[in-house]
Amino acid sequence: MIGWLIAALIPLAAAADQVSDIALYDGADRAEQLAVGAKKEGSLNLYTSLTVEDMAVLNAAFEAKSGVKVRMWRATSDKVLQRVLAEAQAGRNEVDIVETNAPPLESLHREAVLQAVRSPLQADLIPAALPAHREWVGSRLNVFVQAYNTKLVKPGELPRSYQDLVDARWKGRLGVEAGDEDWFAGVVTALGEADGLRLFRELVAANGISVRRGHTLLANLVASGEVPLALTVYNFTAEQLKRKGAPLDWFAMQPVVARANGVALARRSPHPHAALLYYEFMIGEEGQRILESRGFVPARRTLQGALAETPMRVVDPALVLDEGEKWTKLYESIFLSPRR
């Protein structure tokens, strides 16, 4: 029995060692080796939580540049996390690249299913995009902004602070996403925990708040007028709707909270050369400019866009995991309990 188990584990260890050798290689012929290896592999498997429309543009550009076919599976970030972990536990080495939010990526790091990468392109990114372990890298920032329906809310009545939302004019007009505990933690701690919690309890008691699940749904409800002002819309979603002519605009109240989203190489990637090409495409100038063109805030220092001069608190995913239960309970008690 023990012999059988050892025999089964040897190929897995060898696969992990091979991926590590490729991911950490920094010789002068690195780019050439990746290109040759990727051509032989021919494809890669990508698990992502980014919208299908945005991934289609990115994947098409990568395929045209590299000649490598991208096989994509898309789901919410929690389901991406669950699938990667389930496959790893079953010894199924199918995924090459994981593209999702920083907290799930940090969870995968803690479960030892990701591979550290050494890439010259990492030096071009903002510090918050590269954790010390290098097992994932931020390609963009999801910035939590406030979005409003331009037919129902006039620029002159926009709140300048969260305290302004306690005003009676916002009664029945506010919305929030159901799972934004990290945004909540960032805002509350910036305001001072006791004062911040007191403020949000007062706000909900005075004016109520509509809780919706899904940032895209919430943004579309703003555009339709069902939610005149939403507190937690991703900047890129709001910007894309605005560019399409929806009666929606957005602004950012301090403290502005952002969450890194990024890519990670699977520790036992079956197509490691192709996967690393994709990793570098996402943080390289071409991929970063595509993200910028679609309203995202790229992680590249020189491409921060309209929010470049805005002070932001980038969520620490390790802290989110360590204190997640606390902030989830507080979030639910304030925003969800009053609805029951």
Secondary structure, 3 states (H helix, E strand, C coil): CHHHHHHHHHHHHHHHHHHHHHHHCCCCCHHHHHHHHHHHHCEEEEEECCCHHHHHHHHHHHHHHHCCEEEEEECCHHHHHHHHHHHHHCCCCCCCEEEEEHHHHHHHHHCCCEECCCCHHHHHECHHHCCCCCCCEEEEEEEEEEEEECCCCCHHHCCCCHHHHHCHHHCCCEEEECCCHHHHHHHHHHHCHHHHHHHHHHHHHHHCCEEECCHHHHHHHHHHCCCCEEEEEEHHHHHHHHHCCCCEEEECCCCEEEEEEEEEEECCCCCHHHHHHHHHHHHCHHHHHHHHHCCCEECEHHHCHHHCCCCEEECCHHHHHHCHHHHHHHHHHHHHHHHC
